[in-house]
Amino acid sequence: MTSPHDSSLGRSVAYPAQYDPSLLFAIPRAPSRATLGIAVDTALPFTGLDRWHAYELGWLDGRGKPVVATATLSVPADSPNLVESKSLKLYLNSLNGTRHDSADTVRARIAADLSTVVGAPVDVAFGLPPFDGTAEATTDLDLLDVDIDDYGPPNPTHLAITGTAPVREVLASALLKSNCPVTGQPDWASVRIDWHGPRLDPAGLLRYLVSYREHAGFHEQCVEGIFLDLMRLEPAALSVEARYTRRGGLDINPWRATPGHPAPPARRELRQ
């Protein structure tokens, strides 16, 4: 079984000169999910996807002229593997010096290579979603006047219910931060929680999100941990989406939700 420490993360690696799908590095999801209490070969308690935005994509056309593009890559949450970010960056850069007959050939090749690595169909589309301009009612947790002194490990005891009447609300914060478990580099994100259930204590929710500040975990694992901790409060429905800032020409946006919950519209934050 591969480990994140076997990947190119934290190592000096030469940029590839030619197309090389072997650069892609798969990380099994099962070990990190086991730490969250999700046993192997059991049904996942959520649905979702990991949406990647690629800002630095290029190749040569059939006559050798460079082509540049952006792309959105969608990896299903039920895939057995995730793809390690630096390996994805190196792989996409390996396309730069190779000729391709058409843009669709490039799109199909990326989709096929990623699908093989993660073990499930990956959707690849050129272009990026728009910046978030939704008028959806949102509670901005970052405006709360609260004292905070807990920066980790993630502390679900901060989460609490303040009433029994069911509500639907969208709560958002730009203060989510965690650290790469291999390099220790900080990962920054905005998080949006679509909650259907008894009213959440917003101050407690903000304190909980800030308690990820010194946590070492991959983006996907952090979102799954937040989802599972909130589910212990027994909402009728729940959606958690984190939009992480860009690194190496890539950003990742994991989304997890109760089965049947509609997917949020694909959007980007201004920080991305």
Residue pairs with C-beta under 8 A, 6 or more apart in sequence:
1 28
1 31
2 25
2 26
2 27
2 28
3 27
4 27
4 84
4 181
4 182
4 218
5 182
6 25
7 25
7 27
7 84
7 86
7 87
7 182
8 23
8 25
8 84
8 86
8 87
8 90
9 84
9 85
9 86
9 180
9 182
9 183
10 182
10 183
13 86
13 90
15 90
15 93
16 23
16 90
16 93
16 94
16 97
17 94
17 97
18 94
18 97
18 98
19 94
19 95
19 97
19 98
20 91
20 94
21 91
21 94
21 113
21 116
23 87
23 90
23 91
23 94
24 83
24 87
24 88
24 91
24 113
24 114
24 117
25 83
25 84
25 86
25 87
25 117
26 81
26 82
26 83
26 84
26 117
26 118
26 119
27 81
27 82
27 83
27 84
27 218
28 80
28 81
29 79
29 80
29 81
29 82
29 220
30 40
30 80
32 217
32 218
32 220
32 221
32 224
33 221
33 224
34 40
35 221
36 221
36 224
36 225
36 228
37 228
38 44
38 45
38 224
38 228
44 77
44 78
45 227
45 228
45 231
46 77
46 224
46 227
46 256
46 257
46 258
46 259
47 77
47 78
47 256
47 257
47 258
47 259
47 260
47 261
48 76
48 77
48 254
48 255
48 256
48 257
49 74
49 75
49 76
49 77
49 254
49 255
49 263
50 74
50 75
50 77
50 82
50 219
50 220
50 252
50 253
50 254
50 255
51 72
51 73
51 74
51 75
51 252
51 253
51 254
51 255
51 266
52 72
52 73
52 74
52 75
52 88
52 250
52 251
52 252
52 253
53 70
53 71
53 72
53 73
53 128
53 129
53 246
53 250
53 251
53 252
53 253
53 268
53 272
54 70
54 71
54 72
54 73
54 92
54 249
54 250
55 70
55 128
55 246
55 249
55 250
55 251
56 89
56 92
56 93
56 248
56 249
56 250
57 68
57 69
57 70
57 71
57 92
57 95
58 66
58 67
58 68
58 69
58 95
58 96
59 66
59 67
59 95
59 96
59 98
59 99
59 100
59 106
60 66
60 67
60 96
60 97
60 98
60 99
60 100
61 67
61 99
61 100
62 99
62 100
62 101
62 102
64 99
66 96
67 103
69 103
69 106
69 126
70 126
70 127
70 128
71 107
71 110
71 124
71 125
71 126
71 127
71 128
72 124
72 125
72 126
72 127
72 128
72 129
72 266
73 110
73 114
73 122
73 123
73 124
74 122
74 123
74 124
75 82
75 83
75 114
75 118
75 120
75 122
76 120
76 121
76 122
77 220
77 254
77 255
77 256
78 120
79 118
79 119
79 120
79 122
80 118
80 119
80 120
81 117
81 118
81 119
82 118
82 218
82 220
83 114
83 117
83 118
85 247
85 248
85 250
85 252
86 248
88 250
89 248
89 249
89 250
91 113
92 110
92 249
95 106
95 110
100 106
100 109
103 126
107 124
107 125
107 126
108 124
110 124
111 121
111 122
111 123
111 124
114 122
114 124
115 121
115 122
128 268
129 265
129 266
129 267
129 268
130 267
130 268
131 267
131 268
131 269
131 270
132 267
132 268
132 269
132 270
133 267
134 265
134 267
136 170
137 169
137 170
138 170
138 171
138 172
138 192
139 169
139 170
139 171
139 172
139 202
140 172
140 173
141 171
141 172
141 173
141 175
141 202
141 205
141 206
141 209
142 173
142 174
142 175
142 206
144 202
144 203
144 206
146 203
146 206
146 207
148 206
148 207
148 210
150 158
150 207
150 210
150 211
151 210
151 211
151 213
151 214
152 211
152 212
152 213
152 214
152 215
153 211
153 214
153 215
154 208
154 211
154 212
154 215
154 225
154 229
155 207
155 208
155 211
156 208
156 229
156 232
158 204
158 205
158 207
158 208
158 211
159 200
159 201
159 204
159 205
159 208
159 229
159 230
159 232
159 233
160 200
160 201
160 204
161 197
161 198
161 199
161 200
161 201
161 233
162 198
162 199
162 200
162 201
163 198
163 199
164 198
165 198
165 199
166 196
166 197
166 198
166 236
167 195
167 196
167 197
167 198
167 199
168 194
168 195
168 196
169 195
169 199
169 200
170 192
170 193
170 194
170 195
171 192
171 193
171 195
171 200
171 202
171 205
172 190
172 191
172 192
172 193
173 190
173 191
173 206
173 209
174 190
174 269
174 271
175 206
175 209
175 210
176 188
176 189
176 190
176 191
176 209
176 212
176 222
176 242
177 186
177 187
177 188
177 189
177 212
177 213
178 186
178 187
178 189
178 212
178 213
178 215
178 216
178 217
178 219
178 222
179 185
179 186
179 187
179 214
179 215
179 216
179 217
180 186
180 187
180 216
180 218
181 216
181 217
181 218
184 216
185 247
187 219
187 244
187 245
187 247
188 244
188 245
188 271
189 219
189 242
189 243
189 244
189 245
190 242
190 243
190 269
190 271
191 209
191 223
191 226
191 240
191 241
191 242
191 243
192 239
192 240
192 241
192 242
192 243
192 264
193 205
193 226
193 230
193 238
193 239
193 240
194 237
194 238
194 239
194 240
194 257
194 261
194 264
195 230
195 235
195 238
196 235
196 236
196 237
196 238
197 233
197 234
197 235
197 236
197 237
197 238
198 233
198 235
200 233
208 229
209 226
212 222
212 226
215 222
217 225
219 242
219 244
219 252
219 254
220 252
220 254
222 242
222 254
223 240
223 241
223 242
223 254
223 255
223 256
224 254
224 256
226 240
226 242
227 238
227 240
227 256
227 257
230 238
230 240
231 238
231 258
235 258
237 257
237 258
237 260
237 261
238 257
238 258
238 261
239 255
239 256
239 257
239 258
239 261
239 264
240 255
240 256
240 257
241 253
241 254
241 255
241 256
241 264
242 253
242 254
242 255
243 251
243 253
243 267
243 268
243 269
243 272
244 251
244 252
244 253
244 272
245 251
245 269
245 271
245 272
246 272
251 268
251 272
255 263
255 264
257 263
